[in-house]
Amino acid sequence: MLRLVRFVLCLLIVSTLPAYAQFGGPLPERNFQPIQQIFLNLPLATASVLEPGRLRVHIETAESNEIATEQGHTQALLKFEQNRTVLGGAFGIAPGWEVGLDLPFISRYGGFLDPIVDSVEDLFGANNPERRAFPNNSFGGFHVRSDHTTLFEGRRQYLELGDLWISSKVQLWQPQPKTTISLRAAIKLPTGRAGGVFGSGKPDFGFGLAAQHQLLRWLMLYGNLAYVYPVGPVTRARLTLNPIISEGVAFEAYVGRGISLLLQQAFYTSPFHGLGTPVLDGDVVELSAGLNWRYGPLLTQLGGIDNVSGVAQAADFTLLLRIVYES
């Protein structure tokens, strides 16, 4: 009897959802770690393509909290917060084909997220002892050195230009309105200053697949797979680079009144190899949660991204806000 009551309640809840769910897409999750972000990353995205003549513009800001230290063959200190704000847009140029441009600006300073991260770690009993060595919301330093050679070094800096990137998305297959698969491609141009770790100093090239499928009237599934070829070598040590492979999956559940909830998972490899340091080598797994709110032509996305892999190739925690206008 109890199971029957639960089943009826579920049917009633689902029946109250509107026939048209206003899906907004996944959070544009990517690797925001200050060193990894100098390379091209294809952020998690929908497979939908703008119609010819349609324009979409966005402003996105990601506040990433980072603390990592290393002593030994490689000496590293990363203790600060980074803000990466992007101005960008996309335009439908032909049926099933859109192009886009993203221009990032990067700031590094003490930040404001340390107390929040400490509280969450205390709640789950997953304290990072490195956090106890620095005052909250302080710029503790940014350098990575190996064999007495400085690989990366940055200062407290406000609003520096990063590497801009140009993208394209082409719809490959749409067997039904609920399912879409698209091809993505991008090139990153070296507009950021490599000496301050705002860019790699080299162009990067990437391509990937984006897919989406509406599982239920109120539930959408997104999937991305990407391959990036970063051009090297980089830094004074002439480090060679491996390709970057990334994968992402997201679920979006529409709850009504233009609001939907997001749950996502992402995986990234590092282009660095053979250095023997967790600050540069290794793979990353992140989980994120957030919400979308669509009001007319405006879409607001808000979410948090947490590094659950216990390595330093991703930021500890990132708070992301994105506002999109589509004409």
Secondary structure, DSSP 8 states (H G I E B T S, - for coil): -HHHHHHHHHHHHHHTS-SS-------------TTGGGS-------S----TT-EEEEEEEEEEEEEEEE-SSEEEEEEEEEEEEEEEEEEEEETTEEEEEEEEEEEEE--S-HHHHHHHHHHHT---GGGGGS-TT---EEEEEETTEEEEE---EEEEE---EEEEEEEEEEEETTEEEEEEEEEE---S-GGGTS--SS-EEEEEEEEEEEEETTEEEEEEEEEEEE---BTTTTB----EEEEEEEEEEEEETTEEEEEEEEEE--S--SS--TTTSS-EEEEEEEEEEEETTEEEEEEEEEE-S--TTS-SEEEEEEEEEE-
